[in-house]
Amino acid sequence: IQPRSEIVIDYSTITGDDDIYRMRCHCGSRRCRRWVGRFGLLPIQLRRDYLKRGLVPAPVIAALEEPDALR
């Protein structure tokens, strides 16, 4: 990581489907989903991308309600 680089995380990648966590986002980005919640509620293409890139911890994957929907 280079000095002064911005580090970002999608908090949905660390919240499993067994969690009821939900947070309103105020980042201001035009691409913002406005809400941060469990991983299983993300759009399917985004979930697939995050999984392919290894951005989702094993406990979150294990807690998915519909793991077959990711294939």
N, C-alpha and C positions, 0 to 999 in steps of 0.2 A: 504494500500500500504506500503510495507516494505521499509526501507531506502535503497537507491542505486538501487531500482527496476527501470527497464526501462518501460516507459509508451509510448505506440504506438497507433496511430490512422490511419485508412484508410480514407484519406480526401474525398474519393468518397462517404462515408456514410453521409457527410454533404452537398453534392452538388446535388440538385434536377434536374430532367430532363428539367426543365424550365430554366436552367442555362447553359451558353456556356463555363464555366470555364474549362481550360485544362492546365496541368502542366507536364513538363518532370521530371521524377524522376531519381535521381542519387544515390540511396541508396546503390547500389552495390550487393544487394541480388540476388542469382541465381533465386529465385522465383518471383522477381519483374516483374510487368506488364509493366514497363518502362514509362507509362503514367498514370497520375491521372486525372480523368474526372468525369462526372456525374454518379450517382448511377446506372441508367438504362443501362449503357454500361458494367457494371461488368458481368462476367459469371453468368448465372442463378443460379447455385448451390451456388456460393458465396453470391449472393443477398439473397437467401433463408436462408442461414446460418446466415447472419448478421441480417435479420429480426427476425428469430427465437430467436436469442440471445438478441434481444432488442437494437441493436446497431445503429438503424436508427431513427432519429427524425421524428415525425409526419409530419412536413411540407415537408420533402423530400419524404415520402411515398405518401402524397397528390399530389405531383407534378409528380408522375410517369406517363409516357405516356401509358404504358400497364400494369396496376396493375393486370389484370387477369393472366398474364404470370408468376406470382410469385406463383401461387397455384399449 
